[in-house]
Amino acid sequence: MIWVDYIVIVTAVLLATVVMMMHSTDNIKDAFSGEKSELFKNKKTRGFELFLMRTAAVLSVILVVTVVLSNNLPH
């Protein structure tokens, strides 16, 4: 394993942790019953949720870039 592989592993673990920390306001029964029709209602994300969303986006980009880089570097 080269140094990029370690970055891939750490980034994947961090991304999984951040995604598991995110709070979902949707309920699965509302998706099937159609009870809650606030699908396109604009709700602004603030505070810690905004931080988690941005962190997940940055970690996703880092993960994709490092995986591509890992596959193209000689081992």
Protein Blocks (a to p, Z undefined) as FASTA:
>chain_A
ZZklmmmmmmmmmmmmmmmmpccfbdfklmmnomaaclmpccddehjllmmmmmmmmmmm
mmmmmmmmmmmpcZZ
